[in-house]
């Protein structure tokens, strides 16, 4: 299996953004401006259009707290493969997020 596209530093930045999104999703604690919220929604729409499988894994794992093992079992693939798709999804997310 080839290596994921994202570096550890970039992945940490992705996790920080998604954690803030999760707080909005879970508790309604909004740390974003209206423009940032609109931008993140647009990024998720584009990600879902371009990379739907990776987007679904990001949403299910990071926002809905579904384990990678559960998704792997559902899709009958390895957990490592799901993790790689999630990391590549994070790479695509940041790429879209940074393209303002």
URBELZI-V130706 format. One line per field, one symbol per residue. phi: phi as a letter, one per 30 degrees, with the letter a starting at -180 (. if undefined). psi: psi as a letter, one per 30 degrees, with the letter a starting at -180 (. if undefined). A space follows every 10 residues. Layout:
phi: ???
psi: ???
//
This chain:
phi: .ddddcdddd dddedddddd ddddddcidc ccdddddddd dddddddddd bddddddedd ddccicdedd ddddchbddd dddddddddd ddeddddddc
psi: klllfkleee eeeeeeeeee eeeeeefgjj glleeeeeee eeeeeeeeee ieeeeeeeee eeefhkkeee eeeefhllee eeeeeeeeee eeeeeeefi.
//
